[in-house]
Amino acid sequence: MLIRITPQIILVRPEGKTLYPYSNSLYINDNIKTIIDAGAGGNAYQEIAPDHIELLLLSHYHFDHINGWPFFPRASVYTGKEEALVYSSPEEYFTHTGRFRWRELMGQDKTEKLRSPQDFPDDVPVRPGFQNIKLEGCFSDKQQFNLGQNSIQALRLPGHTKGHYGFYIEEEGLLFSGDLDLAPQGPWYGGESSDVGDLLESIARIIAINPRILVTSHRRVFKKPEDNIIKAVLEYRDIVLEREDRILKVLKHPATLDGIVSAIGDFPGLGRSQYATFYAKMMTHKHLEHMIKTGQVKKLGNSYYQHS
């Protein structure tokens, strides 16, 4: 499905729900035909002549943002410099996922698969795992791509992953914020390179930009004056802060990671599976790292934590 935002900027939305393994893409029909992210599915891309796309910008390495890369054979592919090796090194990819921590956090090996191959729609051309993608180059914070009438600025917005980027088209006041997506369950930060402090700083950066139009990877287009974008961003941030408050209340008395996770309850949106439990523990671990860094929590012996 195509949703026109401006005469040249179009949201490419999956046919079904905009959830894993899908995500929104942003198509800029300019002198250099450009697509941001590649997770909308082959059915959606048929409407934009994917073999004419010349530039593919990836917000980060997660599967639901890159799985459509084979649809763009002529495109030069760029990603953030922080994650460049993820596309050429299986070892680097595996490290970024954080799943090497499985036994440490779960106490046992995996006995479930995240998804079986038959669970994936026909218009998703590859399967999860390491993707060997030839990059034309990498971008860094504030790097500009001049497309003709429009110019895209890459903006580093880490926290979700170390190399997570948004893209700002200043002429339109439009920010593509990727997986800082204003989901009602709050942000996801369950990877090895995720960082709660970085996430909060990235949210503050979005507020400082104060975009007129906010396009996210998994939700709709937010546009002023119909939408109060800053209010929505603050509510999204507050989910993270409220989670930290709950952890601090638990840590009035010493507790282990497992005890904290059990006390604060489920992380909405993760579902119920071994993977949901693992990512709840990873995200709680990321909170503890942040609160130790800020002096709110101290680590005791025998894997216990306590409010400082």
C-alpha positions in Angstrom: 0.0 0.0 0.0 1.3 3.5 -0.9 0.4 6.5 1.2 1.5 9.8 -0.3 3.0 12.2 2.3 4.3 14.9 -0.2 4.3 14.9 -4.0 7.7 13.0 -3.9 7.7 11.2 -0.6 5.6 8.1 -0.2 5.1 5.7 2.7 5.3 2.1 1.5 3.2 0.1 3.9 2.9 -3.8 4.0 -0.3 -5.3 2.9 -0.9 -6.8 6.3 -0.1 -5.5 9.8 3.1 -3.5 10.1 4.6 -6.0 12.5 7.6 -8.4 12.3 8.6 -9.6 9.7 7.3 -6.4 8.1 8.1 -2.7 8.6 7.3 0.5 6.8 9.6 1.9 4.1 9.9 5.5 2.9 10.2 6.0 -0.9 11.6 9.3 -2.3 10.8 9.6 -6.0 13.5 12.1 -6.8 16.3 12.4 -9.3 18.0 9.6 -7.3 15.2 7.2 -6.5 15.6 6.2 -2.9 14.1 3.8 -0.4 14.6 3.8 3.4 14.5 0.3 4.9 13.5 -2.8 3.0 10.9 -4.6 5.1 7.5 -3.8 3.5 7.3 -7.0 1.5 7.4 -7.8 -2.2 3.7 -7.2 -2.8 4.0 -3.6 -1.6 7.2 -2.9 -3.5 5.6 -4.0 -6.8 3.9 -0.6 -6.8 7.1 1.4 -7.0 9.2 -0.5 -9.6 11.9 -1.7 -7.2 14.4 -2.4 -10.0 14.5 1.4 -10.6 15.6 2.1 -7.0 19.2 3.5 -7.0 19.8 4.1 -3.2 18.8 1.9 -0.3 19.4 3.3 3.2 19.1 0.9 6.2 18.1 2.3 9.6 19.6 -0.7 11.4 20.3 -4.4 10.9 17.2 -6.0 12.3 15.6 -8.6 10.0 12.2 -6.8 9.6 14.0 -3.8 8.2 16.4 -5.5 5.7 14.7 -8.7 4.5 13.6 -7.2 1.2 17.1 -6.2 0.0 17.0 -8.7 -2.9 14.1 -6.7 -4.4 16.5 -3.8 -5.2 19.2 -5.2 -7.5 20.4 -1.8 -8.8 20.4 -0.1 -5.5 23.6 1.1 -3.7 23.1 0.0 -0.1 24.3 2.2 2.8 24.0 1.6 6.6 25.3 3.3 9.7 29.1 2.8 10.3 28.5 1.3 13.7 26.8 -1.8 12.2 28.7 -2.2 8.9 30.4 -5.5 9.9 27.0 -7.1 10.8 26.5 -7.5 7.0 29.8 -9.3 6.3 30.6 -11.2 9.5 28.3 -13.9 10.9 30.2 -13.6 14.2 29.6 -9.9 14.4 25.9 -10.4 13.6 25.6 -13.0 16.4 27.3 -10.8 18.9 25.0 -7.9 18.1 21.9 -10.0 18.7 23.0 -10.8 22.3 21.8 -14.3 22.0 25.2 -15.6 23.2 23.8 -14.6 26.6 21.0 -17.1 26.5 22.5 -19.7 28.8 23.7 -17.0 31.2 20.2 -15.5 31.5 18.0 -18.5 31.0 20.1 -21.2 32.7 19.5 -23.7 29.8 19.8 -23.9 26.0 17.0 -22.9 23.7 14.3 -25.5 23.1 12.0 -23.4 21.0 12.4 -21.7 17.6 11.4 -18.1 17.3 9.5 -19.0 14.1 9.4 -21.9 11.7 10.1 -21.3 8.0 6.4 -21.8 7.0 5.4 -18.9 9.3 6.9 -16.4 6.9 4.8 -14.8 4.1 5.7 -15.5 0.5 6.7 -11.9 -0.2 9.5 -12.1 2.4 12.4 -13.4 0.2 14.9 -14.4 2.8 14.8 -16.1 6.3 16.1 -14.7 9.6 19.8 -14.9 10.5 23.0 -13.4 9.1 22.4 -11.6 5.7 25.5 -11.2 3.5 24.7 -7.8 2.0 27.3 -6.0 -0.1 27.5 -2.4 1.1 28.4 0.5 -1.2 29.3 2.5 1.9 28.4 3.7 5.4 27.0 6.9 6.8 27.7 8.7 10.1 25.7 11.2 12.1 24.5 14.2 10.1 25.7 12.9 6.8 23.7 14.3 3.9 22.4 12.5 0.8 21.4 15.0 -2.0 18.7 13.3 -4.1 17.8 16.3 -6.3 15.0 18.3 -4.9 15.2 16.6 -1.5 18.1 16.1 0.8 18.2 13.4 3.5 20.2 13.8 6.6 21.2 10.6 8.5 20.7 11.1 12.3 22.1 8.7 14.7 19.5 7.6 17.2 21.0 4.8 19.2 19.5 2.9 22.1 17.4 0.4 20.2 20.7 -0.7 18.6 24.1 0.9 18.6 23.8 1.8 14.9 20.2 2.8 14.8 19.6 5.8 12.6 16.7 8.1 11.7 16.5 10.2 8.5 15.5 13.8 8.4 14.2 15.7 5.3 14.5 19.2 6.5 12.7 20.8 3.5 9.5 19.0 4.7 10.2 18.9 8.4 9.9 15.1 8.1 11.7 12.7 10.3 11.7 8.9 9.7 12.4 7.7 13.2 12.7 3.9 12.5 12.1 1.7 15.5 11.6 4.7 17.8 8.1 4.1 16.7 5.8 5.4 19.5 4.5 1.8 20.0 2.0 1.8 22.9 4.0 -0.8 24.7 7.1 1.4 24.6 10.6 1.0 23.0 12.4 -2.3 22.5 16.0 -2.5 23.8 16.8 -6.2 24.2 20.0 -6.5 22.0 23.6 -6.6 23.1 24.2 -3.1 21.8 21.0 -1.6 23.2 21.4 1.1 25.8 18.8 2.8 27.9 20.8 6.0 28.4 21.4 6.3 24.6 17.7 5.6 24.0 16.6 8.4 26.3 19.1 10.8 24.6 17.8 9.8 21.2 14.2 10.5 22.3 15.4 13.9 23.6 16.9 14.5 20.1 13.6 13.8 18.4 11.9 16.3 20.8 14.6 18.9 20.0 14.1 18.4 16.2 10.3 18.9 16.8 9.4 17.4 13.4 6.3 18.5 11.5 5.8 15.0 10.2 7.0 11.8 12.0 7.1 8.5 10.1 7.8 5.4 12.1 8.7 1.8 11.1 5.7 0.1 12.6 2.9 2.6 13.0 1.2 5.3 11.0 2.3 8.8 9.8 2.0 11.4 12.6 1.5 14.9 11.2 0.9 18.3 12.8 -1.5 19.9 13.5 -3.7 16.8 13.6 -1.3 15.0 15.9 0.5 16.3 19.0 3.8 14.6 18.1 5.8 15.9 21.1 3.1 14.7 23.6 3.2 11.2 21.9 7.0 11.1 22.1 7.0 12.1 25.8 4.4 9.4 26.6 6.7 6.9 24.8 9.7 8.0 26.8 7.7 7.8 30.1 7.1 4.1 29.6 10.9 3.6 30.0 11.1 5.9 33.0 8.1 4.3 34.7 9.8 0.9 34.2 12.9 2.2 35.9 10.8 3.5 38.8 9.3 0.0 39.3 12.7 -1.6 39.3 14.0 0.9 41.9 11.0 0.1 44.1 11.8 -3.6 43.9 15.5 -2.8 44.7 14.7 -1.3 48.1 15.7 -4.8 49.1 18.4 -6.9 47.4 17.2 -8.9 44.4 18.5 -10.9 41.5 17.7 -10.3 37.9 15.2 -13.1 37.9 13.6 -11.7 41.0 13.3 -8.2 39.5 11.8 -9.6 36.3 9.3 -11.6 38.3 8.3 -8.6 40.5 7.9 -6.0 37.7 5.8 -8.3 35.5 5.6 -8.8 31.8 7.0 -6.5 29.2 3.9 -5.7 27.0 4.3 -6.8 23.4 6.8 -9.6 23.9 4.1 -12.3 24.2 4.7 -15.5 26.1 7.6 -17.8 25.0 11.1 -18.6 25.8 12.1 -15.7 23.7 9.8 -13.3 25.5 11.3 -14.3 28.8 14.8 -13.9 27.4 14.2 -10.4 26.1 12.4 -9.4 29.3 15.6 -10.4 31.1 17.8 -8.6 28.5 15.8 -5.4 28.8 15.8 -5.5 32.6 19.6 -6.1 32.4 19.9 -3.0 30.2 18.0 -1.0 32.8 20.4 -2.2 35.5 23.4 -1.3 33.4 22.0 2.2 33.0 21.1 2.7 36.7 24.5 1.4 37.8 26.1 4.0 35.5 23.9 6.8 36.8 24.5 5.8 40.4 21.0 4.7 41.3 21.8 1.0 41.7 24.7 -0.9 43.0 25.7 -4.5 42.3 26.2 -6.7 45.3 27.8 -10.2 45.5 26.1 -13.4 44.3 24.3 -11.6 41.4 22.2 -9.4 43.7 21.4 -5.7 43.0 20.1 -3.0 45.4 19.0 0.6 45.2 22.0 2.8 46.1 
